[in-house]
């Protein structure tokens, strides 16, 4: 039996409208299924129901709006299906019903009171939840990042549940909302990984693939990451682990806030399993991210960066690579980012440098499912483990995974370029 507060009872009675009545009913039923005995308030939400995936999502949003629905806590929007600011990016063959449905749905979520940021990386915004804050998140990489890197507490909320949680302002006290459920379970040791490899961004995408595939829904603990591991690298780890498995929370000893020590990460318990990360595991996971072979000189169809959305510090790395240079005329080069980061790069004068180089900025959405990518063909290069993992199945495209520098140089040359150092067996620890 779920214990309800007076506020819950009021919503359940319909006193604040049918939208809130339905929202609290959804939360109560979710609590019953998850075995929770009470509901708790949430400090913020990040919802994915704003992404158009069919008429049912639009009908549900229309119902909420018509019946007085408004979000009860600060609520951010995940990406939508389309880039609202750049309609010219949509190819002629884009489904007009889907485009119109996406535009209408995105407008409704603004009317529901959401802050329309249209980003899969809301943790890059200035205002962020803190350690122990109870929140609601739907987007998989954001669930992992908020839980792991910031120490906020959320389960992964699917479509409709996320907006119902935001409208009611309540969620079941279950799963990762509870301290004891956040205990690490599997220990991953990096003793055999060289310091040189730990300083490469692509390592964190590859490690994320291993964590996801080895952990499934269990909570991994990583021992051996540098104490100054950047948020960009933790973002890569979060996204790849969530994509290749169902990792909603990981701990990195000495790096993430709930893992100052191994004992903290495991809450005084012993790991259920210990995994030694070997060169063979790393190379195998790396190879998963490329379709077939992709060597220097091979044909290239395009480049897609920014999954999750490109950060300010990623642009900072990019600018010296492209300043005064031009993408090959036969190559489409897309970078997905948020409006928030766009404003920052405009203020720094970087947007013009990016566009002068022949790179197209995509906002509000992601390139592995937006109609933009219908313009691409051939092998696409990316530095994102998540994009490389999803795109072959979702887009039916061949993918080449590489570093940011490799992606940029390949786009400029018009064919795949590989950095021999990064692809040598010795670099990955193989003799």
Rosetta blueprint (number, residue, H / E / L):
1 X L
2 X L
3 X E
4 X L
5 X L
6 X H
7 X H
8 X H
9 X H
10 X H
11 X H
12 X H
13 X L
14 X L
15 X L
16 X L
17 X L
18 X H
19 X H
20 X H
21 X H
22 X H
23 X H
24 X H
25 X H
26 X H
27 X H
28 X H
29 X H
30 X H
31 X H
32 X H
33 X H
34 X H
35 X L
36 X L
37 X L
38 X E
39 X E
40 X E
41 X E
42 X L
43 X L
44 X E
45 X E
46 X E
47 X E
48 X L
49 X L
50 X L
51 X L
52 X L
53 X L
54 X L
55 X H
56 X H
57 X H
58 X H
59 X H
60 X H
61 X H
62 X H
63 X H
64 X H
65 X H
66 X H
67 X L
68 X L
69 X L
70 X L
71 X L
72 X L
73 X L
74 X E
75 X E
76 X E
77 X E
78 X L
79 X L
80 X L
81 X L
82 X L
83 X L
84 X L
85 X L
86 X L
87 X H
88 X H
89 X H
90 X L
91 X L
92 X L
93 X L
94 X L
95 X L
96 X H
97 X H
98 X H
99 X H
100 X H
101 X H
102 X H
103 X H
104 X H
105 X H
106 X H
107 X H
108 X H
109 X H
110 X H
111 X H
112 X L
113 X L
114 X L
115 X E
116 X L
117 X L
118 X L
119 X L
120 X L
121 X L
122 X H
123 X H
124 X H
125 X L
126 X L
127 X L
128 X L
129 X L
130 X L
131 X L
132 X L
133 X L
134 X E
135 X E
136 X E
137 X E
138 X L
139 X L
140 X H
141 X H
142 X H
143 X H
144 X H
145 X H
146 X H
147 X H
148 X H
149 X H
150 X H
151 X L
152 X L
153 X E
154 X L
155 X L
156 X E
157 X L
158 X L
159 X L
160 X L
161 X H
162 X H
163 X H
164 X H
165 X H
166 X H
167 X H
168 X H
169 X L
170 X E
171 X E
172 X E
173 X L
174 X L
175 X H
176 X H
177 X H
178 X L
179 X H
180 X H
181 X H
182 X H
183 X L
184 X L
185 X L
186 X E
187 X E
188 X E
189 X E
190 X L
191 X L
192 X L
193 X L
194 X L
195 X H
196 X H
197 X H
198 X H
199 X L
200 X L
201 X H
202 X H
203 X H
204 X H
205 X H
206 X H
207 X H
208 X H
209 X H
210 X H
211 X H
212 X H
213 X H
214 X H
215 X H
216 X L
217 X L
218 X L
219 X L
220 X E
221 X E
222 X E
223 X E
224 X L
225 X L
226 X L
227 X L
228 X L
229 X L
230 X L
231 X H
232 X H
233 X H
234 X H
235 X H
236 X H
237 X H
238 X H
239 X H
240 X H
241 X H
242 X H
243 X H
244 X H
245 X L
246 X L
247 X L
248 X L
249 X L
250 X E
251 X E
252 X E
253 X L
254 X L
255 X L
256 X L
257 X L
258 X L
259 X L
260 X L
261 X L
262 X H
263 X H
264 X H
265 X H
266 X L
267 X L
268 X L
269 X L
270 X L
271 X L
272 X L
273 X E
274 X E
275 X E
276 X E
277 X L
278 X L
279 X H
280 X H
281 X H
282 X H
283 X H
284 X H
285 X H
286 X H
287 X H
288 X H
289 X L
290 X L
291 X L
292 X L
293 X L
294 X L
295 X L
296 X L
297 X L
298 X L
299 X E
300 X L
301 X L
302 X E
303 X E
304 X E
305 X E
306 X E
307 X E
308 X E
309 X E
310 X E
311 X L
312 X H
313 X H
314 X H
315 X H
316 X H
317 X H
318 X H
319 X H
320 X H
321 X H
322 X H
323 X L
324 X L
325 X L
326 X L
327 X L
328 X L
329 X L
330 X L
331 X L
332 X E
333 X E
334 X E
335 X E
336 X E
337 X E
338 X L
339 X H
340 X H
341 X H
342 X H
343 X H
344 X H
345 X H
346 X H
347 X H
348 X L
349 X L
350 X H
351 X H
352 X H
353 X H
354 X H
355 X H
356 X H
357 X L
358 X L
359 X L
360 X E
361 X E
362 X E
363 X E
364 X L
365 X L
366 X L
367 X L
368 X L
369 X L
370 X L
371 X H
372 X H
373 X H
374 X H
375 X H
376 X L
377 X L
378 X L
379 X E
380 X E
381 X E
382 X E
383 X L
384 X L
385 X H
386 X H
387 X H
388 X H
389 X H
390 X H
391 X H
392 X H
393 X H
394 X H
395 X H
396 X L
397 X L
398 X E
399 X E
400 X E
401 X E
402 X L
403 X L
404 X H
405 X H
406 X H
407 X H
408 X H
409 X H
410 X H
411 X H
412 X H
413 X H
414 X L
415 X E
416 X L
417 X L
418 X L
419 X L
420 X L
421 X L
422 X L
423 X L
424 X L
425 X L
426 X H
427 X H
428 X H
429 X L
430 X L
431 X L
